[in-house]
Each structure stands twice: as C-alpha cells, then as structure tokens.
Amino acid sequence: MRPLITWKYASPQHFYPLAGKLIPWFVALTLIFGAWGLWLGLLVAPTDAQQGEGYRIIFVHVAASWMSMFLYVVMAFWAGVGLGFNTRLSSMMASAIAPTGAMFAFLSLWTGALWGKPMWGTWWVWDARLTSELILFFLYLGFIALQAAIDDPRRADKAGAILALVGVINVPIIYFSVMWWNTLHQGASVSLTKAPSMARTMLLGMLLVALCFWMYSIVMTLLRVRAIMLERERHTEWVANLKEVRP
C-alpha cells in the first residue's frame, strides 16, 4: 500500500517545477492581503487617542517584527533538518529564507526608529527589545556571510546550521523582553490567552498586513530557492534537460 504522504517533493528535481506553479498564487495572495490590510490600517482604523495619526506605522512595524522572528525560527528549522538528515533541499530552503528574514528585521528596526522619534523623543535607545532585535538582524547577516565565505556548499550549510540553531535562543528573548526587563516598549497588544487590547479594525488590519508579509516571504523564498537549485545542481541531468526544454 502506497503512503498518503510521499517524499517526492523533497528532491530539488521535483520541487523546482512545483515551486514555479505556486509562485503566482502566492503573489496574488500578497497583493490581496496587502491592499486590504493597508486600506484598513491607513484609511479605516480610528485615530489613536494618545499617539494621533503617527501610530499607523505599527501596521508595518509590528507585522515586520513578527515576520523577522517567525522566519528565523523557520530558517533554523530547515537548517537543522538539513544538518540532521543531510537533505539538500532543506539546506537550500534555509539559505533562501535568510535574506528575506534579514530584510524584515531591518524594516522592523527602521520603522521602530521612525515610530520612536515622535513618541519617545529619540531614534534609538539600548532598550532590551531593540537590542535583541538588532542582534537578530546581525544573526541573519552572520548566517548569510558565513555561507558565502565557505566555498563548499555542504560545509557552508553545516556551519550556517550551527549558527542558526544557536541563534534561536534570541527569538524568545525578543518576545518576552518587555516582561523580563523594564523597557520603553509597551506590552503585547495581541495575545493567544487574552482578548486583544485594541480596536477590532486595528487588529484586523495588522493581521492582514502580517499575512501579506507571510505570503511575500513565501514568494521570495520560492524564487530564491529555485535559483539556488539551478546553481548547485547545474551539473545534473535534470538541470541540463530543463535548459533544453526552455525556449
């Protein structure tokens, strides 16, 4: 009896065409969620009583911060799978995720600075959450730089996986920093155990932008992993056949 779940798509040869078919669907979802979320956040959500219109940057800042942490965990997961099971596609996925995660960490830091200047009176403070988010950004850059510095892809994947797995400890530090230390950041407005402390329109807009960023991350990861596959598998028969069928 054949298993319901097959490992067919764990092979770059079979995952490459699947990724190409999925990309247009996730592009469409990115545009839909992005347009809907920004419309709610920028035009429909009520003005904040204390922060005025300036608070609307949170619809980008919070979603970017969530994605920077989430993508690091996903990157470390794939890197760990590649390290533990020596699977080529897993390590390629980790490499493909890293640049997008770094971009969201950078976006989180800059939108936080733009929000902090009018609200706190300063662009930057060595706040626990700001500092740990900056460390996350450096972890992404370190992962990318370490892999680029090693010529052998197998050795580069192993070295990057170790760094990624060690760096995972920083993610809960970012999330719980507002509870563990006295920081300028407010507590979480969205919790799995408590009702949200914001208007429903604000929450919906924030979640939709987060979904937009999630779909965007999938698009960029699939595009990048296809390029990595072609680079690493360029001497294989399936890539040669792929070149032959291209117009």
Backbone torsions as a table, in degrees:
resi	resn	phi	psi	omega
1	MET	NA	128.2	-178.5
2	ARG	-76.9	140.1	179.0
3	PRO	-67.2	150.4	179.2
4	LEU	-68.3	-33.8	-179.3
5	ILE	-106.1	123.0	-178.8
6	THR	-108.3	151.5	179.2
7	TRP	-94.2	18.4	-177.9
8	LYS	-54.3	-44.2	-173.7
9	TYR	-82.2	6.1	171.9
10	ALA	-77.8	-8.8	178.1
11	SER	-92.1	133.0	177.3
12	PRO	-54.4	-35.9	-179.3
13	GLN	-58.2	-38.4	-178.3
14	HIS	-93.2	-27.6	-179.5
15	PHE	-75.0	-30.1	-177.1
16	TYR	-56.5	-53.2	179.0
17	PRO	-67.7	-32.6	178.0
18	LEU	-63.1	-44.1	179.1
19	ALA	-60.1	-40.0	178.8
20	GLY	-62.5	-34.7	178.8
21	LYS	-74.7	-30.9	-176.9
22	LEU	-78.3	-30.1	-173.3
23	ILE	-54.7	-48.9	-178.9
24	PRO	-59.4	-35.1	179.3
25	TRP	-66.1	-42.2	179.8
26	PHE	-73.7	-28.0	172.7
27	VAL	-63.0	-44.1	179.7
28	ALA	-62.6	-43.2	178.9
29	LEU	-64.8	-36.7	177.5
30	THR	-59.9	-46.7	-178.3
31	LEU	-66.9	-41.0	-178.7
32	ILE	-65.5	-52.9	-178.8
33	PHE	-64.5	-38.3	-179.3
34	GLY	-65.3	-47.5	-179.8
35	ALA	-63.4	-43.8	-179.3
36	TRP	-65.4	-46.8	-177.9
37	GLY	-65.6	-43.7	179.7
38	LEU	-69.1	-34.2	176.1
39	TRP	-61.8	-45.9	178.2
40	LEU	-65.8	-45.2	-174.7
41	GLY	-70.1	-40.0	-174.2
42	LEU	-92.3	-27.4	-172.7
43	LEU	-117.0	-29.2	-173.0
44	VAL	-102.9	-41.3	-176.5
45	ALA	-57.9	142.1	-178.2
46	PRO	-69.1	157.4	176.8
47	THR	-70.2	137.2	179.8
48	ASP	-70.7	137.4	-175.0
49	ALA	-66.0	-32.7	-176.5
50	GLN	-99.1	-38.7	-173.0
51	GLN	-99.3	-7.6	179.7
52	GLY	68.2	-148.6	-177.8
53	GLU	-75.8	-19.6	-177.0
54	GLY	-63.4	-19.5	-177.8
55	TYR	-67.9	-17.9	-172.2
56	ARG	-63.4	-13.1	176.2
57	ILE	-65.9	-16.7	-179.5
58	ILE	-64.4	-24.5	-178.9
59	PHE	-66.4	-23.8	172.7
60	VAL	-96.2	-44.2	-174.9
61	HIS	-61.8	-49.3	-176.8
62	VAL	-66.6	-44.1	179.7
63	ALA	-63.0	-39.8	178.3
64	ALA	-65.5	-39.4	179.0
65	SER	-64.9	-44.8	176.9
66	TRP	-57.3	-47.3	-176.1
67	MET	-68.0	-35.1	179.1
68	SER	-61.5	-38.8	178.4
69	MET	-75.4	-45.6	-177.6
70	PHE	-61.4	-44.9	-178.1
71	LEU	-66.5	-32.4	178.2
72	TYR	-65.7	-42.5	178.4
73	VAL	-62.3	-43.6	178.8
74	VAL	-64.3	-42.2	178.0
75	MET	-60.5	-45.8	179.5
76	ALA	-64.6	-36.1	177.8
77	PHE	-60.9	-51.1	-179.1
78	TRP	-65.4	-37.9	177.5
79	ALA	-63.7	-39.9	178.2
80	GLY	-66.3	-40.2	176.9
81	VAL	-62.9	-43.4	178.4
82	GLY	-63.3	-38.6	179.7
83	LEU	-69.6	-41.6	-175.2
84	GLY	-77.8	-36.5	-174.4
85	PHE	-112.6	0.8	177.3
86	ASN	55.7	42.9	179.7
87	THR	-96.2	130.3	-175.2
88	ARG	-65.4	-46.2	-174.6
89	LEU	-64.1	-36.4	-179.5
90	SER	-60.5	-46.4	179.2
91	SER	-66.4	-36.4	176.8
92	MET	-64.6	-38.8	178.5
93	MET	-63.2	-41.9	178.6
94	ALA	-61.4	-43.7	178.8
95	SER	-64.3	-34.7	-178.3
96	ALA	-73.2	-30.4	-177.8
97	ILE	-75.8	-34.4	-169.4
98	ALA	-54.0	-48.2	-178.2
99	PRO	-62.1	-37.8	178.9
100	THR	-69.0	-39.5	176.0
101	GLY	-61.5	-41.6	177.9
102	ALA	-63.4	-39.3	178.8
103	MET	-62.0	-42.8	179.7
104	PHE	-69.8	-35.3	175.7
105	ALA	-63.7	-42.3	176.9
106	PHE	-63.0	-44.4	179.0
107	LEU	-63.2	-38.6	177.6
108	SER	-62.1	-44.4	-179.1
109	LEU	-65.1	-43.7	-176.1
110	TRP	-73.5	-40.6	176.9
111	THR	-67.9	-32.0	174.6
112	GLY	-64.3	-39.4	177.9
113	ALA	-66.6	-41.6	178.9
114	LEU	-65.9	-31.7	176.1
115	TRP	-76.7	-38.9	-175.1
116	GLY	-70.5	-31.8	-177.1
117	LYS	-59.1	-52.9	179.3
118	PRO	-75.3	-25.8	-176.3
119	MET	-87.3	-41.0	-177.5
120	TRP	-104.4	-14.6	-178.4
121	GLY	85.0	11.8	-180.0
122	THR	-151.9	151.3	179.1
123	TRP	-76.0	-33.0	-172.2
124	TRP	-151.6	139.5	168.4
125	VAL	-136.9	156.6	179.3
126	TRP	-83.3	57.4	176.2
127	ASP	-71.4	148.8	-176.8
128	ALA	-57.8	-43.0	-178.6
129	ARG	-72.2	-42.0	178.3
130	LEU	-61.0	-44.4	-177.8
131	THR	-65.6	-44.3	-179.8
132	SER	-68.1	-32.5	175.3
133	GLU	-68.6	-37.3	175.9
134	LEU	-63.5	-40.7	176.6
135	ILE	-61.3	-39.5	177.4
136	LEU	-60.3	-43.0	177.9
137	PHE	-60.0	-42.9	178.8
138	PHE	-67.7	-32.9	176.5
139	LEU	-64.0	-42.6	175.4
140	TYR	-59.5	-49.5	-179.1
141	LEU	-62.4	-38.9	178.3
142	GLY	-63.2	-41.3	177.9
143	PHE	-61.2	-46.7	-179.3
144	ILE	-64.9	-45.0	-177.9
145	ALA	-66.9	-39.5	-179.5
146	LEU	-63.6	-43.5	178.9
147	GLN	-66.8	-36.9	-180.0
148	ALA	-70.0	-25.3	-176.1
149	ALA	-81.5	-14.4	-177.3
150	ILE	-108.8	123.7	-174.7
151	ASP	-71.0	-38.9	-177.9
152	ASP	-77.0	116.7	-176.9
153	PRO	-57.6	-37.1	-179.4
154	ARG	-64.8	-46.2	177.9
155	ARG	-66.3	-38.1	178.8
156	ALA	-64.0	-41.3	178.9
157	ASP	-63.3	-42.6	-179.0
158	LYS	-65.6	-44.3	180.0
159	ALA	-64.4	-43.2	179.0
160	GLY	-64.6	-37.7	-179.8
161	ALA	-63.4	-41.5	179.3
162	ILE	-62.2	-45.5	178.5
163	LEU	-62.2	-43.6	-178.4
164	ALA	-62.8	-43.3	-178.0
165	LEU	-68.5	-38.8	177.2
166	VAL	-65.8	-38.7	-176.9
167	GLY	-71.5	-14.3	-179.4
168	VAL	-58.2	-29.5	-178.4
169	ILE	-59.9	-22.3	-178.9
170	ASN	-73.6	-23.8	-176.1
171	VAL	-65.1	-51.2	176.1
172	PRO	-64.1	-27.0	176.5
173	ILE	-64.2	-42.9	177.2
174	ILE	-60.5	-48.1	-173.7
175	TYR	-66.2	-42.9	-174.3
176	PHE	-94.9	2.3	-175.2
177	SER	-59.1	-35.1	-178.3
178	VAL	-70.4	-18.3	177.6
179	MET	-95.8	-29.6	-176.8
180	TRP	-84.5	-29.4	-176.4
181	TRP	-130.3	163.3	175.8
182	ASN	-83.0	104.7	-175.5
183	THR	-122.2	166.4	176.5
184	LEU	-74.9	-21.0	-179.4
185	HIS	-69.9	143.7	173.8
186	GLN	-76.1	164.9	177.0
187	GLY	-68.4	171.2	-177.8
188	ALA	-64.2	132.0	176.6
189	SER	-88.1	-18.2	179.6
190	VAL	-121.3	125.2	-178.1
191	SER	-138.1	149.9	177.5
192	LEU	-77.9	-17.1	-175.3
193	THR	-108.2	-11.5	-178.3
194	LYS	-131.8	158.4	177.1
195	ALA	-66.6	144.8	-179.4
196	PRO	-64.6	144.1	-177.7
197	SER	-98.0	36.4	179.0
198	MET	-142.8	164.7	178.7
199	ALA	-61.1	148.8	-176.9
200	ARG	-60.4	-37.5	179.5
201	THR	-64.4	-41.1	177.4
202	MET	-61.4	-46.7	-178.5
203	LEU	-62.1	-44.5	-179.5
204	LEU	-63.5	-43.2	178.3
205	GLY	-61.4	-41.8	-180.0
206	MET	-65.0	-42.7	179.8
207	LEU	-66.8	-36.7	179.3
208	LEU	-67.9	-39.7	176.5
209	VAL	-65.7	-38.7	176.7
210	ALA	-61.7	-41.1	176.3
211	LEU	-64.4	-38.7	175.9
212	CYS	-59.1	-46.9	179.1
213	PHE	-64.6	-35.3	178.7
214	TRP	-64.9	-47.8	179.0
215	MET	-63.3	-40.5	176.8
216	TYR	-60.0	-41.3	179.7
217	SER	-62.5	-39.2	178.4
218	ILE	-64.9	-43.6	178.8
219	VAL	-58.9	-50.1	-177.3
220	MET	-66.1	-36.9	178.8
221	THR	-65.6	-44.0	179.4
222	LEU	-65.4	-41.5	177.2
223	LEU	-62.5	-44.3	-176.9
224	ARG	-71.0	-39.2	-178.1
225	VAL	-68.3	-32.1	175.4
226	ARG	-64.0	-39.9	177.7
227	ALA	-66.7	-39.8	178.7
228	ILE	-64.7	-40.7	178.3
229	MET	-58.9	-47.5	-179.0
230	LEU	-63.0	-36.1	-179.9
231	GLU	-69.9	-48.2	-175.5
232	ARG	-78.1	-27.3	-176.3
233	GLU	-105.0	19.9	-171.8
234	ARG	-63.5	-21.8	-178.7
235	HIS	-94.4	3.1	-177.7
236	THR	-87.4	163.1	-177.1
237	GLU	-68.2	-37.1	-175.8
238	TRP	-67.5	-34.6	176.8
239	VAL	-70.0	-38.8	176.7
240	ALA	-61.9	-41.8	177.7
241	ASN	-66.5	-34.4	178.8
242	LEU	-64.2	-39.9	179.1
243	LYS	-66.5	-33.1	-177.9
244	GLU	-69.2	-35.4	-176.6
245	VAL	-84.7	-13.0	177.8
246	ARG	-70.7	143.1	178.8
247	PRO	-69.2	NA	NA
